[in-house]
Amino acid sequence: MTLEELTLKKSEMDEIEDFQSNKRLVQKSKEILTSIVIPLYNEENSIKDVIDRIPNHHLYEIIIVDDGSTDNSVKRIKEIENRDIRIIQHGKNRGYGASILTGFENAVGDIIVTMDSDGQHNPEEIPKLIIPIINNQADFIVGSRYLGSSNYKVPLHTRVGENIISICLWFIYRQKIRNNQSGFRAFNSKYVKIFNNIKDTKFGLCTQMIYKAAEHGLRVSEIPIKMNVRQYGSSRVDLFKIVISISYCILIYSVKRFKLNRFIPNRVLAILKRKIPLLINKFT
């Protein structure tokens, strides 16, 4: 689906304004509940502001998955009053992907949104992600920093990596998603089960979700978002580790798509599928 096909009409822009002014959105006589899943790890300086900027709307369910934070992140959340926030805590750090999957397991909304806790995503843009899904224009929406205008400067290695992933995605599934590592995304929750068997519990989950969605024929599209420069701390993404994880992802989906398994003994393929994800999660 092209960006032009997802251009919001004036009536839809009015719906966005309704969200942002905390009014009720009613679409086709049904109220749509949105679960907002936010993975959290040591973001005590930013998490409160992120939550405060999410419209206090009765159709928004906020789920914070704390991945073993060692700072005051959880304490900052508990200081927030008059908000319906669910906090789920991992006993130890299990990884970004594991936090996202935990959020999925606990979400009850019709639409699931994921966003980062470091303040780089704008909660005010959540309606832009969910309205195409509500209007049945898409099943899976990715917020892209490459579309539209933005002053956010993407590191060269990130751009190169995402371009490689995008080319592979097009080659395998004829699906083009440039900002495939974006953590700001939304999808129809009726498809959540297709992500349940993803084994990557780290940052490779972002890529695997898009590949899974494409594999199952979901309508995946990008919309422009604005990114903010991180104000506190630094990114925890390790380039070398994520390259290993994504390379495995591309290999496995290529084998499935082009039926290359006929050239690989079933026993060997089974070992690869079982052992490699464990090694990736252990060493990344």
Buried (B, 14 or more C-beta within 10 A) or exposed (E): EEEEEBEBEEEBEEBBEBBBEEEEBEEEEEEBBBBBBBBBBBBBBBBBEBBEEBBEBEBBBBBBBBBBBEBBBBEBBEEEEEEEBBBBBBEEBBBBBBBBBBBBEEBEBBBBBBBBBBBBBBBBBBBBBBBBBBBEBBBBBBBBBBBEEBEEEBEEEBBEBBEBBBEBBEEBBEBEBBBBBBBBBBBBBEBBEBBEEBBBBBBBBBBBBBBBBBBEEBBBBBBBBBBBEBEEBEEEEEEEBBBBBBBBBBBBBBBEBEEEEEEEEEEEBEEBEEEBBEEBBEEB
